[in-house]
């Protein structure tokens, strides 16, 4: 009987020690390192206006529908770009609902950007990302939107092209994925020009 109680006592002590280490000390150490080494990222990569108002996060897409802005990828997250309901549509390639939505989005994109019916549309302009919150668009997508935004803002396409280059993020580690433009940062920079 003593042997059983000694095993139970050892198990209870081990559980308590591991609970303190894994649920208390380890998270505090990781939090502290994050705050010291990467404070911007550890606090959500927030974009803050000069008056201290939080405009959003570099990591989350936002909807920009006005013609004077670059438009992000479509979102299937909740009621559009809802970080609390981050998800894809879960519609597969044989889904009629997805095919109908893509046809509508392609037609709207072409009309909005003055494209011919035969011109191809970038995939990221008409399909949502897996999370529905991707803040980036492709260089081609931005390039096709450039004339519309330049016209609406009465800016030269060359100046706008330089701004796009400035807000282009390189692939991860220099080779993973493709370059992308953070739409929130780019549109915020556009607003600061005016």
MOKAFEN-V686997 format. One record per backbone hydrogen bond with DSSP energy under -0.5 kcal/mol. NH is the residue of the N-H (numbers start at 0). CO is the residue of the C=O. E is the energy in kcal/mol with one decimal. If there is no record, write none. Layout:
NH/CO/E ; NH/CO/E
//
This chain:
4/0/-2.1 ; 5/1/-2.2 ; 6/2/-1.8 ; 7/3/-2.5 ; 8/4/-2.7 ; 9/5/-2.2 ; 10/6/-2.4 ; 11/7/-2.6 ; 12/8/-2.5 ; 13/9/-2.5 ; 14/10/-2.3 ; 15/11/-2.4 ; 16/12/-2.8 ; 17/13/-2.7 ; 18/14/-2.5 ; 19/15/-2.4 ; 20/16/-2.5 ; 21/17/-3.3 ; 22/18/-2.2 ; 23/19/-1.0 ; 24/19/-2.4 ; 25/20/-3.1 ; 27/23/-1.6 ; 28/24/-2.5 ; 29/25/-2.6 ; 30/26/-2.6 ; 31/27/-2.6 ; 32/28/-2.6 ; 33/29/-2.5 ; 34/30/-2.5 ; 35/31/-2.1 ; 36/32/-3.3 ; 37/32/-0.5 ; 37/33/-1.9 ; 41/37/-2.9 ; 42/38/-1.1 ; 43/40/-1.7 ; 44/39/-2.5 ; 46/55/-3.4 ; 47/45/-0.6 ; 48/52/-3.1 ; 51/48/-2.1 ; 54/46/-3.1 ; 54/52/-0.5 ; 55/46/-1.0 ; 57/44/-2.8 ; 59/56/-1.2 ; 60/132/-2.6 ; 68/65/-1.9 ; 77/75/-0.9 ; 77/84/-0.7 ; 79/76/-1.0 ; 81/76/-1.5 ; 82/80/-0.9 ; 84/81/-1.9 ; 85/82/-0.9 ; 86/130/-1.4 ; 94/91/-2.0 ; 98/94/-2.2 ; 99/95/-2.7 ; 100/96/-2.1 ; 101/97/-2.7 ; 102/98/-2.2 ; 103/99/-2.2 ; 104/100/-2.7 ; 105/101/-2.8 ; 106/102/-2.3 ; 107/103/-2.5 ; 108/104/-2.7 ; 109/105/-2.5 ; 110/106/-2.4 ; 111/107/-2.7 ; 112/108/-2.0 ; 113/110/-1.0 ; 114/109/-2.9 ; 118/115/-1.0 ; 124/121/-1.6 ; 125/121/-0.5 ; 125/122/-1.2 ; 126/122/-1.6 ; 128/73/-0.6 ; 136/180/-1.7 ; 141/137/-2.3 ; 142/138/-2.5 ; 143/139/-2.2 ; 144/140/-1.5 ; 145/141/-1.5 ; 146/142/-0.6 ; 148/144/-2.2 ; 149/145/-2.8 ; 150/146/-2.4 ; 151/147/-2.5 ; 152/148/-2.2 ; 153/149/-0.9 ; 154/149/-2.2 ; 159/155/-2.1 ; 160/156/-2.4 ; 161/157/-1.9 ; 162/158/-1.8 ; 163/159/-2.2 ; 164/160/-2.2 ; 165/161/-2.0 ; 166/162/-1.7 ; 167/164/-1.2 ; 168/166/-0.6 ; 168/179/-3.8 ; 171/175/-1.7 ; 173/170/-2.3 ; 174/171/-1.7 ; 175/171/-2.9 ; 176/174/-0.7 ; 179/168/-2.1 ; 180/136/-2.9 ; 181/166/-1.4 ; 181/179/-0.5 ; 182/134/-2.6 ; 182/180/-0.8 ; 185/181/-2.4 ; 186/182/-2.9 ; 187/183/-2.1 ; 188/184/-2.3 ; 189/185/-2.1 ; 190/186/-2.2 ; 191/187/-1.5 ; 192/188/-0.9 ; 192/189/-0.8 ; 193/189/-1.0
//
